Amino acid sequence: MIPASTKVPRTFEAPQRQHLVRSRAPLRISFCGGGTDVSPYPERFGGCVLSCTINKYAYVTLRSRDDSQIAIRSLDYGIEVTYDPSDLGNASGQLKLVEAIVRRFNASGLDIFMHSDAPPGSGLGSSSAMIVALCAALARYGGHEISTYDLAELAYEIERDDLAITGGMQDQYAAAFGGFNFIEFGAKSVTVNPLRIGEDALNELHYHLMLCYTGGTRVSSNILTEQTQRVQDGNEAALEALHRMRDLTLDLKRLLLRSQLPKLGATLHEAWLCKRDLASSITNAQIDAMYEAARNAGAWGGKILGAGGGGYLLVAVPFRRRSDVAHALESFGGKMTEFQFDTGGVRTWTAAEDTWGA
């Protein structure tokens, strides 16, 4: 791939008149293929993911300052800090993430406000969506054009190269492009294939999907580090699971386009069984008990979203059994979460009126 750093302007020109620039990037549901987008698997074998974005978002607001300092406020982490750009390199956690992006854009004199509709580590790709949202906002703020592919690639390189966080490629592309996509990952390229699904089919799919927060989050890089090591070591069980998940992703795309929902649910179940073989901490006793309860209550199948270990559980359910499945999951402390599909990707806009402190 062409280094994303060559596509980012070396100078950051703030607008002459103070105003707000806002952005939001959608979070995503990954149906199948997660893991085949994590290096070194796609470089060796080629990977693919089937995913869609939903109406949960990562938000960013930028405002110019009268000085060169950068002030960051994060609602998700309860962080509020101000520092000089010359002091970059001493932060940790989400602040380190912001610093890496600010360094790429050579930005200064900014107030940055961030928050997300889902907690970090929930399996909906919120961390990558936040990176996409902040990069898009900085590009808009500085008056620079950046293509959707370049934006996704830049977000990936910041997260994986600049910050050395282990993970895959799907989240950045999902947040940038939005909608239902079949995404292919090769040794030197990523291809996003938007899926054309009719409104009736989308409504029917939504009616048969349920999203449940299991009550726990996790650090996805820890799980993915184990998976990566297994692939590097040539672990047969892990490689066979990834190969099978890649094949099941193709099956799921076909079932989705044909709106064959019972078979789609059954395939989700098979994919979840494969995913469990990728790393030891993908599931736990609580997740297993909740999933078994959902299946016993009538769910066709489902999976833990993201790397696993906690976060959101997605289940495919016959419409007559929605209430039964919800009650079963809630009996284990699960929290049912309403959502809609979002067919758009990252968005940016300006606000002339400064309501920052209102």
C-alpha angles and dihedrals in degrees: 000000000000108000108260090219090074090061097054118088114252092217127052115212113193117210117266094235121055113248141140125263115196134186139179130193121195124241119231147226114217113206098186145337100057106147095036086080093058117099132277093026099067092046091053103035110006121249139215138194134197113209145147135202124239138201094272114102150189109228132203131183123189127195129179120242133211091237135046096256126113120225119194127194120182119185092190094059099027090239128150119170139151124205143159117258089234088066094060116138103051101085130102137200117007091349088062088054091053092046091054091053094044089051092053091054095038087228129172140164097047142136109209122195120186138178139153136211091228130045120254112268093028096123097247096104094252096151094054091043089055091053091050091048094050094046091049092048093050091049091050092044092053093044095244128145119226126174121236092247092049091047092053092045091049091051090049093050092048092052099040104029107026095038098026092223112161113235149106137278104242100085097059093049093045092052093045098045103028127193129066111328141174102209122196123202123200138168094274108011148039121214122196113204112191113215120226106221121170122240093247091052091048092050091048092049092049091050090057099046127083129188121206129184108221093204098248139085132200143194101259095198090066092057094042092049089062091047092049092050091051091053092047090050092050093242104187096210093051094045093047090050091051092047090051092047090052090054092045090053089061089048092050092051090054093046091048094051090049093044092233094157103171090053089044090055092048090050090051087056092052091048090052091053089053093046091056089065094060098077138355097243099048089102138019139187094277094050092045091050093049093047093048090049091052091050092047089051091056108275114149093215145302146173145225108262123237123005093335133235095109142333123089128004117208117203133182111218139180105250092241091059099049093104093046092051093046092052091048093052094043090054087066093049096266119152117218112224125205117220143162130207117262114207096190131080131217115336132197131191141163131239117203094196114073105226093161095119099026 
